Structures are given as C-alpha cells and as structure tokens.
Amino acid sequence: MKPASILIVEDDFIVARTLEKTLSELGYHVAGMASTGQDALVMTREHQPSLVLLDIHLGDTMDGIETAQMIHEQHHIPVVYLTAYSDDQTFNRAIGTSLYGYLIKPVTLNALRTTIEVALEKFRIEKSLRQANRKLNLLSSITRHDIINTLTALMTAVDLAKMNATDPAFLEHIERESLLLAQIYRQIEFTRDYETLGTDAPVWNPVQTLVESTARQILPPEIKVVAPVQDVRIFADPLFEKVIYNLMDNAIRHNRNVTTIRFDSEERDDGLILICEDDGVGIPPEEKEKIFDRGYGKNTGLGLFLVREILGITGISITETGTPGKGARFEIRVPTGMYRM
C-alpha cells in the first residue's frame, strides 16, 4: 500500500529536518517542507498530501492556525498542530479549528506516529460519512422533488375547486384542505434545510454580516435592527445563517407590535453570550422550553427546533430568557474557542 504523504510546515530548519528524518523512518513519504503559511498553501495545492504537520507559531504574517483553516477550507486535508507552547490560549485557538491532532515539542517518536495514524483514520471515517451522506441526500432530494410536483398539482386542483364552489359548507372544507396542503409544503421544504445539517465542516460565521443580509431579506422597513457585533465570529455549521433567519422570522411572525430587533454580545469567563432580543410581547414562562420542541407552534413548529439543532453541532446552546410583556430574549451560549472577537 502506498505510504501516507506528509507535508511539514515548520520555520525552524533543524526541527523540520529532524521531523523529515523521523517521518521517513516511520515509513511515511515526506511530500515537502515549507517554512511560511503562504508556502504551505502553495505546496498543499501542488502536492495534495495526506496530512499536514504544521507549527502553530510561524515566523510569518500568517500564523499556523490561519494557515490550517485555509488548508482545510480549500483542500479538505487534515492538519496536525506542532507547538512548543501548552498554554490554554494557544490550545483554545487551535481547538476552534478542524483539529485532527495536537503535539507538544519536543515530539517523541511514539506520540508522532500515534497522532498521525489517529488523524488519518479520523479523516478516512469522516470522508466515508460525507460520501454516504451525499448519497442519502441525493435520494432525499429526488424523493422531495417528486412529492412537491405531486403536491403542486393537488394544490392547483384544490384552487380550481375553490373557484367553482358555491356551497358555503363545501367551500369551508376546501379552505381547510388548502391550509393543510400549504403546511405539508412548508414541512417538505424544511427537510431541504435539515438534510444538509452537519454534512459540511463548521466555518467561522460573521454575525453582523449575516444579521444585516437577513434583515434586508425579511424585515419590513418599519422594523429596525441594531447589531453592534461587527467583530464577532462564531464557529458553527454553515447553516448558522438559518439561526439568524429563524430568530428574526420568529420575532416578526409572532409579534405584531415589534419595532426593534437587537443583537448584542457579552464575553464571560466561560465563553460568549450572543443575544437576540425584541420589544414585542415576549414568551410565557410555560412556553420558554417548549418553543424549541419539534412541531410546537402555530406554523410548522420547526424553526426554533432547527436553530437548536444547528447550534448543537459545535456545542453551542440556546435558551429564551426574556420577560413576558417586555419582549423575547434569546441567549446563545458559545463556549471558549468557538468564537472570535
């Protein structure tokens, strides 16, 4: 079997040469050595290694963590970090990326071999899962397309029957059927969003950018959005934009007197609190947890359920803490390492 190829990214020449010799002795193929983040990106693109062994603290404008993120996003290649530092701040920055391994210098032979093999196996499993998900999603997409076509034809038939109905009792039944068909349609559309949940790697989501773009899409001009969160990025599933969308949609759908939706953040010892609040009627105490249940609510009852599921992918939680009569307040708790300011 062809040996795994390793790209070494290390700005200390002696350390890089030592790693090259050790990796060769362990039976790996060394694809190349780079000393800067930019060189690492070029060599990754050219050689497509099985794994990148990367020093976190590179003597370059682009540090190892930034380099690792770009390698993962552009090439989907696993990265194992090397560092001479074992402090919490360095580790928390690293763990906020797609982490496959973390080695403290000086690296022992056994630790190097074990970490590389675990990282490669983890990547193989993830790749197999992604391929399986793609096949399942394709089947789901075809099935959903066929159902929607049939449903559209049925909705058209119901509309024609409504136009020709003269009996008030019959018309009432037709109206009820029309509402039920519309609900079925929304539920099927929901599966389009939910089937992609967790299939792509988490990314850094710019909160203010998502808030502003969502507000332009769905908010009427009389509702103001305030979002002093320009420096906040959340490490979450790419569907995080649906979190912002559903929180805004929930505010305007259930509160006729909302005039302002505000997003803010508070940094605490255990992480970040991202807040979304409005000046509507709020949520009754007995419903504060129920609103996150699947099927609860006046419409599909899936919006806030989806929000909690999306956030849970990267260990983020959400609760409703507003005061009834003064507006809803959603607190999104982001663990340390899963956000940037």
C-alpha positions, -999 to +999 in steps of 0.1 A: +000+000+000+013+035-009+025+053+023+007+084+035+024+116+024+031+143+050+038+180+043+060+196+070+053+233+078+080+244+103+101+276+103+129+261+124+152+243+099+167+219+124+133+208+137+120+204+102+149+182+091+146+161+123+109+156+115+117+147+079+141+120+091+118+107+118+088+105+094+109+086+068+120+061+094+083+056+104+075+047+067+058+079+056+066+098+024+075+135+031+058+155+003+079+186+011+088+212+037+076+248+040+086+275+064+058+300+059+020+299+056+020+311+020+045+284+010+024+258+028-007+268+008+012+266-025+028+232-017-005+218-004-021+227-037+007+212-057+013+180-038-021+173-022-005+155+008-024+130+030-018+152+061-001+185+070+022+187+101+020+223+110+038+246+135+013+269+151+038+298+156+052+305+122+075+335+117+052+349+091+023+373+086+000+342+085+003+321+116-003+283+117-039+284+128-048+308+099-029+285+075-046+254+088-081+270+083-073+278+047-058+244+040-090+227+054-114+251+036-096+249+002-084+213+002-101+194+030-068+179+041-063+171+078-038+192+099-019+181+130-005+210+150+030+213+164+038+237+192+063+244+219+035+261+239+010+243+260-009+273+274-047+274+274-049+303+250-030+286+222-049+253+227-083+271+227-074+289+194-064+255+179-094+236+191-117+262+175-105+249+141-109+215+125-085+199+149-071+164+140-041+164+164-020+185+187+016+177+195+038+195+221+075+198+212+098+180+217+078+153+200+085+116+208+085+090+180+055+071+195+035+103+200+042+114+164+032+080+149+001+076+171-012+111+165-007+109+127-024+075+124-054+086+146-057+118+125-056+098+092-081+073+104-104+101+117-102+117+083-110+085+065-141+079+086-153+115+081-147+111+043-167+079+042-195+095+062-196+125+038-199+102+008-227+082+025-245+115+033-242+127-002-259+095-015-287+098+011-292+135+003-294+127-034-321+101-027-339+126-004-337+154-030-352+132-057-380+120-035-388+155-023-388+168-059-414+142-069-435+148-038-435+186-044-446+181-080-475+159-070-484+183-042-483+213-066-507+195-089-530+188-059-529+224-047-538+236-082-568+212-082-579+225-048-577+261-060-599+253-091-624+236-068-624+266-046-631+289-076-661+268-086-675+261-052-710+276-045-719+257-013-705+276+018-701+243+037-681+227+008-661+259+005-651+257+041-638+222+037-618+233+006-603+262+025-592+238+053-577+214+027-558+243+012-543+253+046-533+217+053-516+214+019-497+246+025-485+232+058-474+200+042-455+220+016-436+240+043-427+208+061-413+193+030-393+224+023-379+222+059-363+189+050-343+207+024-325+226+051-323+199+077-308+172+054-276+193+050-272+198+087-237+186+098-227+174+064-202+202+059-174+212+082-181+241+106-169+276+095-163+310+111-196+329+106-195+367+107-225+376+129-231+412+118-228+404+081-254+377+085-277+399+105-276+427+080-281+405+050-310+387+067-326+419+078-326+432+041-343+400+031-372+396+055-377+427+077-403+453+067-390+489+067-408+499+099-388+474+120-353+485+129-324+461+136-295+470+158-264+448+158-232+462+174-214+428+169-191+437+140-161+418+154-179+386+165-174+354+145-190+321+156-175+287+147-206+268+137-223+247+110-226+266+077-264+266+083-257+292+111-273+318+088-306+299+093-302+306+131-302+343+124-331+340+099-353+320+122-348+342+152-358+373+131-386+354+115-399+343+149-399+379+161-420+393+133-442+363+128-454+361+165-453+398+175-473+423+156-460+452+177-423+446+173-404+478+163-368+468+171-347+436+170-313+438+187-283+416+185-255+421+211-228+401+228-213+396+263-180+379+269-178+359+301-153+336+318-168+305+303-174+319+268-196+343+249-233+351+251-248+362+218-281+379+225-311+384+202-340+404+217-370+423+206-396+447+221-426+425+214-449+407+238-424+381+249-427+343+256-449+330+285-429+311+312-446+278+304-435+280+268-399+290+271-386+255+266-415+241+245-408+266+217-377+245+209-396+213+205-402+198+171-438+205+159-446+231+186-461+263+174-487+278+151-469+271+118-446+242+111-431+243+146-397+236+131-379+269+130-366+271+166-361+233+167-338+237+137-320+266+154-311+244+184-300+215+163-277+237+141-261+253+172-257+219+189-233+207+162-205+227+177-216+226+214-235+259+213-267+261+233-297+285+232-323+295+258-351+320+260-347+344+290-370+373+282-396+389+304-432+383+293-447+416+283-413+432+275-401+411+246-384+379+237-347+374+246-327+345+232-293+338+247-269+318+225-240+304+247-208+299+227-180+280+245-145+294+247-126+286+215-158+287+194-159+324+189-136+353+179-139+389+188 
